[in-house]
Amino acid sequence: MSQIDRFQIEYLATTSLHPNPRNPKHHPEQQIATLVTAIRESKKLTPIAIDEQRMILAGNGRWLAAAKLGIPEAREQKHAEGLAEAAGKHRCCR
């Protein structure tokens, strides 16, 4: 199995996830409102990438929008050990 294939999709409670405190991205309210509208209209929520501790690696905006919509659970893309660390360093821990 290649490293790209080493993740698992599962449904988790949106309240069980937490953002990465070192994520430099901040989502303005207008962006979250746009995501809320897009999710409501399409009825689709792209999976949120998380690590083993359910920390969000990618998808903070979607997570915030899901919370505003009261979505109780969402598809999460759980990265295998090591990949989550690499993704975290690349995306949000500079």
ZIMO-V313654 format. One line per field, one symbol per residue. ss: DSSP state (H for helix, E for strand, - for the rest). phi: phi as a letter, one per 40 degrees, with the letter a starting at -180 (. if undefined). burial: I if it has 24 or more other C-alpha atoms within 12 Angstrom, else O. A space follows every 10 residues. Layout:
ss = ???
phi = ???
burial = ???
This chain:
ss = --HHH-EEEE EEEHHH-EE- --------HH HHHHHHHHHH HH-----EEE ----EEEE-H HHHHHHHHH- --EEEEEEE- --HHHHHHHH H---
phi = .cccccabba cbcccccacc cccccbccdc cccccdcccc ccfbbcdbcb bccgcccahd cccccccccg ccaacbbccc dgcccccccc cabc
burial = OOOOOOIIOO IIOIOOIIII OOIOOOOOOO OIOOIIOOIO OOOOIIIIII IOOIIIIIII IIIIIIIOIO IOOIIIIIII OOIIIOIIOO OIOO
